[in-house]
Amino acid sequence: MKNIRNILNSRFKRNGNFFMQLTEILGFKPKEIKFYKKAFTHRSMNVRDGKGNPFNYERLEFLGDAMLSSVIASHLYLEVPSGDEGYLTKMRSKIVSREHLNELGKGLKLIDWVDSKIPSGQFGENIHGNLFEALIGAIFLDRGYKYCEKFINSRVIIPYVDIETLEGKVISYKSLLIEWCQKEKKTFNYNVYEDTGNDDVKHFSVKLSIDDKVIAKGRATSKKKAEEKASKRAFFAFQSRISQMK
């Protein structure tokens, strides 16, 4: 427990009054600060609680993801009474996409609060969304579902959830392109290879071929991102035809 107290003390020194900053972000006063300490503790700190369980945000991330999905699902169910299950699922996926959650976490500068032995510059992009989910998990444990709903409503639904805009938003160009190729009976292939070049960080490049013709290329720090870049470029090359599929 001494290590946990040290985490809180270090956060107060680094960020000023943690309680006051947290209250400003949440829109209400937290009751049990320990849940929020956990939400901003990285596993690299190697801290355990009084029962010997790991003290970091990973389990809170799991809980927050479930709470976020529940609140968004409820909102969509009530807001779009004509939407069937497939439509509602697709719309929820657009709202809680990893890209959007990363933007939300980054906008709140949650990474500034993290206690970690890893320099912040070495974290991947997804830590922003992970922290946002962990914060929601902490809210649920501290104040219950209603306060989770209140926070998600003010930080996600009111500023960002517009049904008409979401209907036109693409969350995966790769999935959309593959669906179109399968419907049109076109062959496709993602040829991915390592491409370090002069970069310090490993990169991957991909050539996307449709009917044995290279249509687009992409390069990024992961295979998934490189494929998505190439897919997005290919999408715009065939946009008029793919749009007819909707």
ROLUM-788611 format. One record per residue: x, y, z of N, C-alpha, C in turn. Coordinates in nm, 2 decimals, padded with zeros to 4 digits. Example, Ala and Ser with C-alpha at 12.3 -4.5 7.8 and 13.67 -1.06 7.14 Angstrom:
<nodes>
((01.32; -00.57; 00.78); (01.23; -00.45; 00.78); (01.32; -00.33; 00.78))
((01.28; -00.22; 00.71); (01.37; -00.11; 00.71); (01.29; 00.00; 00.79))
</nodes>
This chain:
<nodes>
((00.08; -00.12; 00.00); (00.00; 00.00; 00.00); (00.09; 00.13; 00.00))
((00.21; 00.11; 00.05); (00.30; 00.23; 00.05); (00.33; 00.27; -00.09))
((00.35; 00.18; -00.18); (00.37; 00.22; -00.32); (00.25; 00.29; -00.38))
((00.13; 00.25; -00.35); (00.01; 00.31; -00.40); (00.01; 00.46; -00.35))
((00.04; 00.48; -00.22); (00.04; 00.61; -00.16); (00.14; 00.70; -00.23))
((00.26; 00.64; -00.27); (00.36; 00.71; -00.34); (00.31; 00.76; -00.48))
((00.23; 00.67; -00.54); (00.18; 00.71; -00.67); (00.09; 00.83; -00.66))
((00.00; 00.83; -00.57); (-00.08; 00.95; -00.55); (00.00; 01.07; -00.52))
((00.10; 01.06; -00.43); (00.18; 01.17; -00.39); (00.25; 01.23; -00.51))
((00.31; 01.14; -00.59); (00.38; 01.19; -00.71); (00.29; 01.26; -00.81))
((00.17; 01.21; -00.82); (00.07; 01.27; -00.91); (00.04; 01.41; -00.86))
((00.02; 01.43; -00.73); (-00.01; 01.56; -00.68); (00.10; 01.66; -00.71))
((00.22; 01.61; -00.69); (00.34; 01.70; -00.72); (00.35; 01.74; -00.86))
((00.32; 01.64; -00.95); (00.34; 01.66; -01.09); (00.23; 01.74; -01.15))
((00.10; 01.72; -01.11); (-00.01; 01.78; -01.17); (-00.09; 01.88; -01.09))
((-00.03; 01.91; -00.97); (-00.10; 02.00; -00.88); (-00.21; 01.93; -00.81))
((-00.33; 01.99; -00.79); (-00.43; 01.93; -00.72); (-00.51; 01.83; -00.81))
((-00.48; 01.70; -00.79); (-00.54; 01.59; -00.88); (-00.69; 01.59; -00.86))
((-00.73; 01.60; -00.74); (-00.88; 01.60; -00.71); (-00.95; 01.71; -00.78))
((-00.90; 01.83; -00.78); (-00.96; 01.94; -00.84); (-00.96; 01.93; -01.00))
((-00.85; 01.88; -01.05); (-00.84; 01.86; -01.19); (-00.94; 01.75; -01.24))
((-00.95; 01.65; -01.16); (-01.04; 01.54; -01.19); (-01.18; 01.58; -01.19))
((-01.22; 01.66; -01.09); (-01.35; 01.71; -01.07); (-01.39; 01.80; -01.20))
((-01.30; 01.87; -01.25); (-01.32; 01.96; -01.36); (-01.35; 01.87; -01.49))
((-01.27; 01.76; -01.50); (-01.29; 01.67; -01.62); (-01.42; 01.60; -01.61))
((-01.45; 01.55; -01.49); (-01.57; 01.46; -01.47); (-01.70; 01.54; -01.47))
((-01.70; 01.66; -01.42); (-01.82; 01.74; -01.40); (-01.89; 01.71; -01.27))
((-01.83; 01.64; -01.18); (-01.88; 01.61; -01.05); (-01.76; 01.57; -00.96))
((-01.79; 01.57; -00.83); (-01.68; 01.53; -00.74); (-01.67; 01.38; -00.72))
((-01.55; 01.33; -00.73); (-01.53; 01.18; -00.71); (-01.54; 01.16; -00.56))
((-01.58; 01.04; -00.52); (-01.59; 01.00; -00.38); (-01.46; 00.92; -00.34))
((-01.44; 00.81; -00.41); (-01.32; 00.73; -00.38); (-01.21; 00.75; -00.48))
((-01.11; 00.83; -00.44); (-01.00; 00.86; -00.52); (-00.92; 00.74; -00.57))
((-00.92; 00.63; -00.49); (-00.84; 00.52; -00.52); (-00.87; 00.46; -00.66))
((-01.00; 00.47; -00.70); (-01.03; 00.41; -00.83); (-00.97; 00.49; -00.94))
((-00.96; 00.62; -00.93); (-00.90; 00.71; -01.03); (-00.74; 00.69; -01.03))
((-00.69; 00.67; -00.91); (-00.54; 00.64; -00.90); (-00.51; 00.52; -00.99))
((-00.59; 00.42; -00.98); (-00.57; 00.30; -01.05); (-00.59; 00.32; -01.20))
((-00.69; 00.41; -01.24); (-00.71; 00.43; -01.38); (-00.60; 00.50; -01.45))
((-00.50; 00.56; -01.37); (-00.39; 00.62; -01.43); (-00.26; 00.56; -01.39))
((-00.26; 00.44; -01.35); (-00.14; 00.36; -01.32); (-00.11; 00.26; -01.43))
((00.01; 00.27; -01.49); (00.05; 00.18; -01.60); (00.11; 00.05; -01.53))
((00.09; -00.06; -01.60); (00.14; -00.19; -01.55); (00.29; -00.19; -01.53))
((00.37; -00.10; -01.60); (00.51; -00.09; -01.58); (00.55; -00.05; -01.44))
((00.46; 00.01; -01.37); (00.49; 00.05; -01.23); (00.50; -00.08; -01.14))
((00.44; -00.19; -01.18); (00.45; -00.32; -01.11); (00.41; -00.30; -00.97))
((00.29; -00.24; -00.95); (00.23; -00.22; -00.82); (00.12; -00.32; -00.79))
((00.11; -00.36; -00.66); (00.00; -00.45; -00.62); (-00.07; -00.39; -00.50))
((-00.20; -00.43; -00.49); (-00.28; -00.38; -00.38); (-00.26; -00.46; -00.26))
((-00.33; -00.44; -00.15); (-00.31; -00.51; -00.03); (-00.34; -00.66; -00.03))
((-00.42; -00.70; -00.14); (-00.45; -00.84; -00.16); (-00.35; -00.91; -00.26))
((-00.26; -00.83; -00.30); (-00.16; -00.89; -00.40); (-00.20; -00.89; -00.54))
((-00.31; -00.82; -00.57); (-00.36; -00.81; -00.71); (-00.29; -00.69; -00.78))
((-00.27; -00.71; -00.91); (-00.21; -00.60; -00.99); (-00.29; -00.47; -00.98))
((-00.22; -00.36; -00.96); (-00.28; -00.23; -00.94); (-00.25; -00.14; -01.07))
((-00.33; -00.16; -01.17); (-00.31; -00.08; -01.29); (-00.44; -00.07; -01.36))
((-00.45; 00.00; -01.48); (-00.57; 00.04; -01.54); (-00.63; -00.06; -01.63))
((-00.57; -00.18; -01.65); (-00.61; -00.27; -01.76); (-00.75; -00.33; -01.73))
((-00.78; -00.37; -01.61); (-00.91; -00.43; -01.58); (-01.02; -00.32; -01.59))
((-00.98; -00.20; -01.54); (-01.08; -00.08; -01.55); (-01.11; -00.05; -01.70))
((-01.01; -00.07; -01.79); (-01.03; -00.05; -01.93); (-01.14; -00.14; -01.98))
((-01.13; -00.27; -01.94); (-01.23; -00.37; -01.98); (-01.37; -00.32; -01.93))
((-01.38; -00.28; -01.81); (-01.51; -00.24; -01.75); (-01.56; -00.11; -01.82))
((-01.47; -00.02; -01.84); (-01.51; 00.11; -01.90); (-01.57; 00.08; -02.04))
((-01.50; -00.01; -02.12); (-01.55; -00.04; -02.25); (-01.69; -00.09; -02.25))
((-01.72; -00.18; -02.15); (-01.86; -00.23; -02.14); (-01.96; -00.12; -02.10))
((-01.92; -00.03; -02.01); (-02.01; 00.07; -01.97); (-02.04; 00.17; -02.09))
((-01.93; 00.20; -02.16); (-01.95; 00.29; -02.28); (-02.04; 00.23; -02.38))
((-02.02; 00.10; -02.41); (-02.10; 00.04; -02.51); (-02.25; 00.03; -02.47))
((-02.27; 00.01; -02.34); (-02.41; 00.01; -02.28); (-02.48; 00.14; -02.30))
((-02.41; 00.25; -02.26); (-02.47; 00.38; -02.26); (-02.50; 00.42; -02.41))
((-02.40; 00.40; -02.50); (-02.42; 00.43; -02.64); (-02.53; 00.35; -02.70))
((-02.54; 00.22; -02.67); (-02.65; 00.13; -02.72); (-02.78; 00.18; -02.68))
((-02.80; 00.22; -02.55); (-02.92; 00.27; -02.50); (-02.96; 00.40; -02.57))
((-02.87; 00.49; -02.59); (-02.89; 00.62; -02.66); (-02.94; 00.59; -02.80))
((-02.87; 00.51; -02.87); (-02.91; 00.48; -03.01); (-03.05; 00.41; -03.02))
((-03.08; 00.32; -02.93); (-03.20; 00.25; -02.93); (-03.32; 00.34; -02.91))
((-03.30; 00.44; -02.82); (-03.41; 00.54; -02.80); (-03.41; 00.65; -02.91))
((-03.30; 00.68; -02.96); (-03.29; 00.79; -03.06); (-03.33; 00.75; -03.20))
((-03.31; 00.62; -03.23); (-03.34; 00.58; -03.37); (-03.43; 00.46; -03.36))
((-03.56; 00.48; -03.33); (-03.66; 00.37; -03.32); (-03.68; 00.29; -03.44))
((-03.64; 00.34; -03.56); (-03.66; 00.26; -03.68); (-03.53; 00.18; -03.72))
((-03.43; 00.19; -03.65); (-03.30; 00.12; -03.68); (-03.31; -00.03; -03.63))
((-03.27; -00.12; -03.73); (-03.27; -00.26; -03.69); (-03.14; -00.29; -03.62))
((-03.12; -00.42; -03.57); (-03.01; -00.46; -03.50); (-02.87; -00.43; -03.57))
((-02.87; -00.46; -03.70); (-02.75; -00.44; -03.78); (-02.71; -00.29; -03.79))
((-02.81; -00.21; -03.81); (-02.79; -00.06; -03.82); (-02.74; -00.01; -03.68))
((-02.80; -00.05; -03.57); (-02.76; 00.00; -03.44); (-02.62; -00.04; -03.41))
((-02.59; -00.17; -03.44); (-02.45; -00.22; -03.41); (-02.35; -00.14; -03.49))
((-02.38; -00.11; -03.62); (-02.28; -00.04; -03.70); (-02.26; 00.10; -03.65))
((-02.37; 00.17; -03.61); (-02.36; 00.30; -03.56); (-02.28; 00.31; -03.43))
((-02.31; 00.21; -03.34); (-02.23; 00.21; -03.21); (-02.08; 00.19; -03.24))
((-02.05; 00.10; -03.34); (-01.91; 00.08; -03.37); (-01.84; 00.21; -03.42))
((-01.91; 00.29; -03.49); (-01.86; 00.42; -03.53); (-01.83; 00.51; -03.42))
((-01.92; 00.51; -03.32); (-01.90; 00.60; -03.20); (-01.79; 00.56; -03.11))
((-01.78; 00.42; -03.09); (-01.67; 00.37; -03.00); (-01.55; 00.32; -03.07))
((-01.53; 00.36; -03.19); (-01.41; 00.31; -03.27); (-01.28; 00.35; -03.19))
((-01.18; 00.27; -03.21); (-01.05; 00.30; -03.14); (-01.00; 00.44; -03.18))
((-01.02; 00.48; -03.30); (-00.97; 00.61; -03.35); (-01.04; 00.72; -03.27))
((-01.17; 00.71; -03.26); (-01.25; 00.81; -03.19); (-01.22; 00.82; -03.04))
((-01.20; 00.70; -02.98); (-01.16; 00.70; -02.83); (-01.03; 00.76; -02.81))
((-00.94; 00.73; -02.90); (-00.80; 00.79; -02.89); (-00.81; 00.94; -02.90))
((-00.90; 00.99; -02.99); (-00.92; 01.14; -03.00); (-00.97; 01.20; -02.87))
((-01.07; 01.13; -02.81); (-01.13; 01.17; -02.68); (-01.03; 01.18; -02.57))
((-00.95; 01.07; -02.56); (-00.85; 01.07; -02.45); (-00.74; 01.17; -02.47))
((-00.71; 01.19; -02.60); (-00.60; 01.29; -02.63); (-00.65; 01.43; -02.60))
((-00.78; 01.45; -02.63); (-00.84; 01.59; -02.61); (-00.84; 01.62; -02.46))
((-00.86; 01.52; -02.37); (-00.86; 01.55; -02.23); (-00.72; 01.55; -02.17))
((-00.62; 01.52; -02.25); (-00.48; 01.51; -02.21); (-00.46; 01.41; -02.09))
((-00.53; 01.30; -02.10); (-00.53; 01.20; -01.99); (-00.39; 01.14; -01.97))
((-00.31; 01.14; -02.08); (-00.18; 01.08; -02.07); (-00.09; 01.16; -01.98))
((-00.12; 01.29; -01.95); (-00.04; 01.37; -01.86); (-00.05; 01.32; -01.72))
((-00.15; 01.24; -01.69); (-00.17; 01.19; -01.55); (-00.11; 01.06; -01.52))
((-00.06; 00.99; -01.63); (-00.02; 00.85; -01.61); (00.11; 00.84; -01.53))
((00.11; 00.74; -01.44); (00.23; 00.70; -01.37); (00.29; 00.58; -01.44))
((00.40; 00.59; -01.49); (00.46; 00.48; -01.57); (00.61; 00.49; -01.57))
((00.68; 00.38; -01.59); (00.82; 00.38; -01.60); (00.87; 00.39; -01.74))
((00.77; 00.39; -01.83); (00.79; 00.41; -01.97); (00.78; 00.55; -02.01))
((00.87; 00.62; -02.08); (00.86; 00.76; -02.13); (00.73; 00.77; -02.21))
((00.66; 00.88; -02.19); (00.53; 00.90; -02.26); (00.55; 00.90; -02.41))
((00.66; 00.94; -02.46); (00.68; 00.94; -02.61); (00.69; 00.80; -02.67))
((00.71; 00.70; -02.59); (00.72; 00.56; -02.64); (00.59; 00.48; -02.63))
((00.48; 00.55; -02.58); (00.35; 00.48; -02.58); (00.29; 00.48; -02.72))
((00.22; 00.38; -02.76); (00.14; 00.38; -02.88); (00.02; 00.47; -02.88))
((-00.04; 00.49; -02.99); (-00.15; 00.59; -03.00); (-00.27; 00.54; -02.92))
((-00.29; 00.41; -02.90); (-00.40; 00.35; -02.84); (-00.41; 00.38; -02.69))
((-00.30; 00.43; -02.63); (-00.31; 00.45; -02.48); (-00.41; 00.56; -02.45))
((-00.43; 00.65; -02.54); (-00.53; 00.76; -02.51); (-00.67; 00.71; -02.50))
((-00.71; 00.62; -02.59); (-00.84; 00.55; -02.58); (-00.85; 00.46; -02.46))
((-00.74; 00.39; -02.43); (-00.74; 00.30; -02.32); (-00.76; 00.37; -02.18))
((-00.70; 00.49; -02.17); (-00.72; 00.57; -02.05); (-00.86; 00.62; -02.04))
((-00.91; 00.66; -02.15); (-01.05; 00.71; -02.15); (-01.15; 00.60; -02.10))
((-01.13; 00.48; -02.15); (-01.21; 00.37; -02.11); (-01.19; 00.34; -01.96))
((-01.06; 00.34; -01.91); (-01.03; 00.31; -01.77); (-01.09; 00.42; -01.68))
((-01.10; 00.54; -01.73); (-01.16; 00.65; -01.65); (-01.31; 00.62; -01.63))
((-01.37; 00.58; -01.74); (-01.52; 00.54; -01.73); (-01.54; 00.43; -01.63))
((-01.45; 00.33; -01.64); (-01.46; 00.22; -01.54); (-01.44; 00.27; -01.40))
((-01.35; 00.36; -01.38); (-01.34; 00.42; -01.24); (-01.46; 00.49; -01.20))
((-01.52; 00.56; -01.29); (-01.65; 00.64; -01.26); (-01.76; 00.54; -01.21))
((-01.77; 00.43; -01.29); (-01.87; 00.33; -01.25); (-01.85; 00.27; -01.11))
((-01.73; 00.24; -01.08); (-01.70; 00.18; -00.94); (-01.72; 00.29; -00.83))
((-01.69; 00.41; -00.87); (-01.70; 00.52; -00.77); (-01.84; 00.57; -00.75))
((-01.91; 00.59; -00.86); (-02.04; 00.66; -00.85); (-02.16; 00.58; -00.92))
((-02.13; 00.47; -00.98); (-02.24; 00.39; -01.04); (-02.28; 00.43; -01.19))
((-02.38; 00.36; -01.24); (-02.41; 00.37; -01.38); (-02.46; 00.51; -01.42))
((-02.54; 00.57; -01.33); (-02.60; 00.70; -01.37); (-02.49; 00.81; -01.39))
((-02.38; 00.80; -01.31); (-02.28; 00.90; -01.33); (-02.19; 00.87; -01.45))
((-02.18; 00.74; -01.49); (-02.12; 00.70; -01.61); (-02.19; 00.76; -01.73))
((-02.32; 00.74; -01.72); (-02.41; 00.79; -01.83); (-02.40; 00.94; -01.84))
((-02.39; 01.01; -01.73); (-02.38; 01.16; -01.73); (-02.25; 01.20; -01.79))
((-02.14; 01.13; -01.76); (-02.01; 01.17; -01.81); (-02.00; 01.14; -01.96))
((-02.05; 01.02; -02.01); (-02.05; 00.98; -02.15); (-02.14; 01.08; -02.23))
((-02.25; 01.11; -02.17); (-02.34; 01.21; -02.24); (-02.28; 01.34; -02.26))
((-02.20; 01.39; -02.16); (-02.14; 01.53; -02.18); (-02.02; 01.52; -02.26))
((-01.94; 01.41; -02.25); (-01.81; 01.41; -02.32); (-01.81; 01.34; -02.46))
((-01.92; 01.26; -02.48); (-01.92; 01.19; -02.61); (-02.05; 01.22; -02.69))
((-02.17; 01.19; -02.63); (-02.29; 01.20; -02.70); (-02.33; 01.34; -02.75))
((-02.33; 01.44; -02.66); (-02.37; 01.57; -02.69); (-02.28; 01.64; -02.79))
((-02.14; 01.63; -02.77); (-02.06; 01.70; -02.87); (-02.03; 01.62; -03.00))
((-02.05; 01.49; -03.00); (-02.00; 01.42; -03.12); (-02.10; 01.33; -03.19))
((-02.21; 01.29; -03.12); (-02.30; 01.20; -03.18); (-02.41; 01.27; -03.26))
((-02.39; 01.27; -03.39); (-02.49; 01.32; -03.48); (-02.53; 01.21; -03.58))
((-02.65; 01.17; -03.58); (-02.69; 01.05; -03.66); (-02.66; 01.06; -03.81))
((-02.69; 01.17; -03.87); (-02.67; 01.19; -04.01); (-02.52; 01.19; -04.05))
((-02.44; 01.25; -03.96); (-02.30; 01.25; -03.99); (-02.24; 01.11; -03.97))
((-02.28; 01.04; -03.87); (-02.23; 00.91; -03.84); (-02.27; 00.81; -03.96))
((-02.39; 00.83; -04.02); (-02.43; 00.74; -04.12); (-02.33; 00.74; -04.24))
((-02.27; 00.86; -04.26); (-02.18; 00.87; -04.37); (-02.03; 00.84; -04.34))
((-02.01; 00.81; -04.21); (-01.87; 00.79; -04.16); (-01.83; 00.65; -04.19))
((-01.71; 00.64; -04.25); (-01.65; 00.50; -04.27); (-01.55; 00.47; -04.16))
((-01.57; 00.36; -04.09); (-01.48; 00.32; -03.98); (-01.37; 00.23; -04.02))
((-01.39; 00.16; -04.14); (-01.29; 00.07; -04.19); (-01.30; 00.06; -04.34))
((-01.20; 00.13; -04.40); (-01.20; 00.13; -04.55); (-01.17; -00.01; -04.60))
((-01.09; -00.09; -04.53); (-01.05; -00.22; -04.57); (-01.18; -00.31; -04.57))
((-01.26; -00.31; -04.47); (-01.38; -00.39; -04.46); (-01.48; -00.35; -04.57))
((-01.49; -00.22; -04.60); (-01.58; -00.17; -04.70); (-01.53; -00.22; -04.84))
((-01.40; -00.21; -04.86); (-01.35; -00.25; -04.99); (-01.36; -00.40; -05.01))
((-01.33; -00.48; -04.91); (-01.34; -00.62; -04.92); (-01.49; -00.66; -04.95))
((-01.58; -00.60; -04.88); (-01.72; -00.63; -04.90); (-01.76; -00.60; -05.05))
((-01.71; -00.49; -05.10); (-01.74; -00.45; -05.24); (-01.68; -00.55; -05.34))
((-01.55; -00.59; -05.31); (-01.48; -00.69; -05.40); (-01.56; -00.82; -05.40))
((-01.60; -00.87; -05.29); (-01.67; -00.99; -05.28); (-01.81; -00.99; -05.35))
((-01.88; -00.87; -05.34); (-02.00; -00.86; -05.41); (-01.99; -00.85; -05.56))
((-01.88; -00.79; -05.60); (-01.86; -00.77; -05.75); (-01.77; -00.89; -05.80))
((-01.74; -00.99; -05.72); (-01.66; -01.11; -05.76); (-01.53; -01.07; -05.81))
((-01.46; -00.97; -05.74); (-01.33; -00.93; -05.78); (-01.23; -00.99; -05.69))
((-01.11; -01.03; -05.74); (-01.01; -01.08; -05.66); (-00.93; -00.96; -05.60))
((-00.88; -00.98; -05.47); (-00.80; -00.88; -05.41); (-00.69; -00.94; -05.33))
((-00.58; -00.87; -05.31); (-00.46; -00.92; -05.24); (-00.39; -00.80; -05.17))
((-00.36; -00.82; -05.04); (-00.27; -00.72; -04.97); (-00.13; -00.78; -04.96))
((-00.04; -00.73; -05.03); (00.10; -00.78; -05.03); (00.18; -00.69; -04.93))
((00.20; -00.74; -04.80); (00.26; -00.66; -04.70); (00.40; -00.70; -04.68))
((00.49; -00.61; -04.66); (00.63; -00.64; -04.64); (00.70; -00.53; -04.55))
((00.80; -00.57; -04.48); (00.87; -00.48; -04.39); (00.95; -00.38; -04.47))
((00.94; -00.25; -04.42); (01.00; -00.14; -04.50); (01.06; -00.04; -04.40))
((01.18; -00.07; -04.35); (01.23; 00.02; -04.24); (01.28; 00.15; -04.30))
((01.34; 00.15; -04.42); (01.39; 00.27; -04.48); (01.49; 00.34; -04.39))
((01.48; 00.47; -04.37); (01.57; 00.54; -04.29); (01.51; 00.58; -04.15))
((01.39; 00.52; -04.12); (01.32; 00.55; -04.00); (01.38; 00.47; -03.88))
((01.38; 00.53; -03.77); (01.42; 00.46; -03.64); (01.32; 00.35; -03.60))
((01.19; 00.38; -03.63); (01.08; 00.28; -03.60); (01.05; 00.20; -03.72))
((01.03; 00.07; -03.69); (00.99; -00.02; -03.80); (00.87; 00.02; -03.87))
((00.87; 00.01; -04.01); (00.75; 00.05; -04.09); (00.72; -00.07; -04.17))
((00.59; -00.07; -04.22); (00.54; -00.18; -04.31); (00.48; -00.11; -04.43))
((00.50; -00.17; -04.55); (00.44; -00.12; -04.67); (00.35; -00.22; -04.73))
((00.25; -00.18; -04.80); (00.15; -00.28; -04.86); (00.12; -00.23; -05.00))
((00.10; -00.33; -05.08); (00.05; -00.31; -05.22); (-00.08; -00.38; -05.23))
((-00.18; -00.30; -05.26); (-00.32; -00.36; -05.27); (-00.35; -00.38; -05.42))
((-00.37; -00.51; -05.45); (-00.41; -00.54; -05.59); (-00.55; -00.58; -05.60))
((-00.62; -00.54; -05.71); (-00.76; -00.58; -05.74); (-00.76; -00.64; -05.88))
((-00.80; -00.76; -05.89); (-00.80; -00.83; -06.02); (-00.65; -00.82; -06.08))
((-00.56; -00.85; -05.99); (-00.41; -00.87; -06.03); (-00.35; -00.73; -06.08))
((-00.42; -00.62; -06.05); (-00.36; -00.49; -06.08); (-00.34; -00.41; -05.95))
((-00.22; -00.36; -05.94); (-00.19; -00.28; -05.82); (-00.27; -00.15; -05.82))
((-00.36; -00.13; -05.73); (-00.45; -00.01; -05.72); (-00.40; 00.10; -05.63))
((-00.34; 00.06; -05.52); (-00.30; 00.15; -05.42); (-00.19; 00.10; -05.33))
((-00.11; 00.19; -05.27); (-00.01; 00.15; -05.17); (-00.02; 00.23; -05.04))
((00.03; 00.17; -04.94); (00.03; 00.23; -04.81); (00.15; 00.20; -04.72))
((00.18; 00.29; -04.63); (00.30; 00.27; -04.55); (00.27; 00.32; -04.41))
((00.30; 00.24; -04.30); (00.27; 00.29; -04.17); (00.35; 00.20; -04.07))
((00.34; 00.23; -03.94); (00.42; 00.16; -03.84); (00.36; 00.03; -03.80))
((00.25; -00.01; -03.86); (00.19; -00.15; -03.83); (00.13; -00.20; -03.96))
((00.12; -00.33; -03.97); (00.06; -00.39; -04.09); (-00.09; -00.34; -04.11))
((-00.16; -00.34; -04.00); (-00.30; -00.30; -04.00); (-00.32; -00.16; -04.05))
((-00.24; -00.07; -04.00); (-00.25; 00.07; -04.05); (-00.21; 00.09; -04.19))
((-00.11; 00.01; -04.24); (-00.06; 00.02; -04.38); (-00.17; -00.03; -04.47))
((-00.24; -00.14; -04.43); (-00.35; -00.19; -04.51); (-00.47; -00.09; -04.52))
((-00.49; -00.03; -04.40); (-00.60; 00.07; -04.40); (-00.57; 00.19; -04.49))
((-00.45; 00.23; -04.49); (-00.41; 00.35; -04.58); (-00.43; 00.31; -04.72))
((-00.38; 00.19; -04.76); (-00.39; 00.15; -04.90); (-00.54; 00.14; -04.94))
((-00.62; 00.08; -04.84); (-00.76; 00.06; -04.87); (-00.84; 00.19; -04.89))
((-00.80; 00.29; -04.81); (-00.86; 00.42; -04.82); (-00.83; 00.49; -04.96))
((-00.71; 00.47; -05.00); (-00.68; 00.53; -05.14); (-00.75; 00.45; -05.24))
((-00.76; 00.32; -05.23); (-00.84; 00.24; -05.33); (-00.99; 00.28; -05.33))
((-01.04; 00.30; -05.20); (-01.18; 00.34; -05.19); (-01.21; 00.46; -05.27))
((-01.12; 00.56; -05.26); (-01.15; 00.69; -05.34); (-01.13; 00.67; -05.49))
((-01.06; 00.57; -05.53); (-01.04; 00.54; -05.67); (-01.17; 00.47; -05.72))
((-01.24; 00.40; -05.64); (-01.36; 00.33; -05.68); (-01.49; 00.39; -05.61))
((-01.48; 00.51; -05.56); (-01.58; 00.56; -05.47); (-01.72; 00.56; -05.53))
((-01.73; 00.60; -05.65); (-01.87; 00.61; -05.72); (-01.93; 00.47; -05.73))
((-01.85; 00.37; -05.76); (-01.91; 00.24; -05.77); (-01.93; 00.17; -05.63))
((-01.85; 00.20; -05.54); (-01.87; 00.14; -05.40); (-01.99; 00.20; -05.34))
((-02.01; 00.33; -05.36); (-02.12; 00.41; -05.30); (-02.26; 00.35; -05.34))
((-02.26; 00.29; -05.46); (-02.39; 00.23; -05.51); (-02.43; 00.10; -05.43))
((-02.33; 00.05; -05.36); (-02.35; -00.08; -05.28); (-02.44; -00.05; -05.16))
((-02.43; 00.08; -05.11); (-02.50; 00.11; -04.98); (-02.65; 00.11; -05.00))
</nodes>
